[in-house]
Amino acid sequence: MSGALRDIDTIPREDEYTSLEAHQQETPGSFYDAKPVLHHHVQNAVLKVSEHDLNTNAALQALRTSAGPVEVTVPRIQIWVTSDFFILWSTSAGHGIQIPYRTISLHARQQNALYLQLCLSDISQTADDDLETVELLLTPEPQGDSNPIDAAEKLFTAVSNCADLHPDPDEDDDQEHEQEPEPGTGGWITSENIQDFMDENGEFRMPEGGILGAGAGTVRTADQFEDADAGEEVDGEDATDATKWRRTS
């Protein structure tokens, strides 16, 4: 369902958007009438995508100007991270695509680049084995005195913030129908169940396994997700070229 990506023939303009700084300082009279917010703009980036993914998606094909090998590198890509869409614009081809945030099934910072996995299928009507996915790797060019990793981190943060503005519509329904957990298995301690946590002397006792349940307090550091050379073990698995594409930090 490649139609999830929308072709555009006109480059976005900054005056079409409200800057993030202005948006944070002012409260618009109407959120519905206000301009979309521009969270981040990368003037120049390099896009890497597999030849297979490129050939099976007409919208992506329009971004490049020449043929390439198995892994295609497309230079001179502008990135517009707006509250409405994630936009890629090819300066060379004079063409761009709008990517809905709900299409982005996974995004992660991979060293000095942003990794994106796009799911172009309707997951409610498509079997897992038949899902149409596309993987993109975007390396932004640092601006000013920033270093490559900082440039990638700013891009990742902006995408994360905008993706949060477009939650899966099924998430709210799932939360509404989720059963309230039993006390001591991840639920809150309230005035209504506090007696379940008191001993015969009226002293508070910690429930077995803790209040937060299994896994509470577990923190993963960025170092655990750093890219590894081929053959290096990461999370108990040998790193390969395929897994390196999906390693996050």
Residue pairs with C-beta under 8 A, 6 or more apart in sequence:
1 120
1 121
1 122
1 132
2 56
2 57
2 58
2 59
2 120
2 132
4 99
4 100
4 103
4 118
4 120
5 57
5 59
5 60
5 97
5 98
5 99
5 103
5 118
5 120
6 59
6 85
6 97
6 98
6 99
6 100
7 59
7 62
7 95
7 96
7 97
8 87
8 89
8 95
8 96
8 97
8 98
9 94
9 95
9 96
11 78
11 89
11 94
11 96
12 80
12 82
12 87
12 89
12 96
14 38
14 41
16 35
16 36
17 35
17 36
17 37
17 38
17 82
18 28
18 34
18 35
18 36
18 37
18 38
19 37
19 38
20 37
20 38
20 39
20 40
23 37
28 34
36 82
36 83
36 84
37 82
37 83
38 80
38 81
38 82
38 83
39 81
39 82
39 83
39 158
39 161
39 162
40 79
40 80
40 81
40 154
40 155
40 157
40 158
40 159
41 78
41 79
41 80
41 81
42 78
42 79
42 140
42 141
42 151
42 155
43 78
43 141
43 143
44 76
44 77
44 78
44 91
44 140
44 141
45 77
45 78
45 79
45 138
45 139
45 140
45 141
46 73
46 74
46 75
46 77
46 138
46 139
46 141
47 63
47 73
47 74
47 75
47 77
47 88
47 136
47 137
47 138
48 71
48 72
48 73
48 74
48 113
48 136
48 137
48 138
48 139
49 60
49 71
49 72
49 74
49 134
49 135
49 136
49 137
50 70
50 71
50 72
50 135
51 68
51 69
51 70
51 71
51 72
53 60
53 134
53 135
54 60
54 61
54 64
54 68
54 72
55 61
56 132
57 120
57 134
59 97
60 97
60 134
62 90
62 93
62 95
62 97
63 74
63 77
63 88
63 90
63 93
63 95
63 96
63 97
64 72
64 74
64 90
64 93
65 90
65 92
65 93
74 90
75 92
76 90
76 91
76 92
77 88
77 89
77 90
77 91
77 138
78 87
78 88
78 89
78 90
78 91
78 96
79 86
79 87
79 88
79 89
79 138
79 140
79 155
80 86
80 87
80 88
80 89
81 87
81 155
81 158
81 159
81 162
82 162
83 162
83 165
84 98
85 98
85 99
85 100
85 101
86 98
86 99
86 100
86 101
86 104
86 159
86 162
87 96
87 97
87 98
87 99
88 96
88 97
88 99
88 138
89 95
89 96
90 96
99 118
100 166
101 162
101 163
101 165
101 166
102 166
102 168
103 118
103 119
103 120
104 116
104 117
104 118
104 159
104 163
105 117
105 118
105 119
105 133
106 115
106 116
106 117
106 246
107 114
107 115
107 116
107 117
107 156
107 159
107 160
107 163
108 114
108 115
108 156
108 225
108 246
108 247
108 248
108 249
109 115
109 152
109 153
109 155
109 156
109 248
109 249
110 137
110 152
110 227
110 245
110 247
110 248
110 249
111 148
111 149
111 152
111 226
111 227
111 249
112 139
112 148
112 149
112 151
112 152
113 137
113 138
113 139
113 140
113 152
114 137
114 138
114 139
114 140
114 152
114 155
114 156
114 159
115 135
115 136
115 137
115 245
115 246
115 248
116 135
116 136
116 137
116 138
117 133
117 134
117 135
117 246
118 133
118 134
118 135
118 136
119 131
119 132
119 133
120 132
120 133
120 134
121 130
121 131
121 132
121 133
123 131
126 132
135 245
137 245
138 155
139 148
139 152
140 148
140 151
140 152
140 155
141 151
142 148
142 150
142 151
143 151
146 154
180 187
181 187
183 189
183 193
183 196
183 197
183 207
184 196
184 197
184 207
184 208
184 209
184 211
185 209
185 213
186 211
186 212
186 213
187 193
189 197
189 211
197 204
197 205
197 206
197 207
198 204
198 205
199 205
210 216
222 249
224 235
225 247
225 248
225 249
226 247
226 249
227 244
227 247
227 249
228 234
228 239
228 244
228 247
229 239
230 239
230 240
230 241
230 244
231 238
231 239
232 238
232 239
233 239
234 243
234 247
237 243
239 247
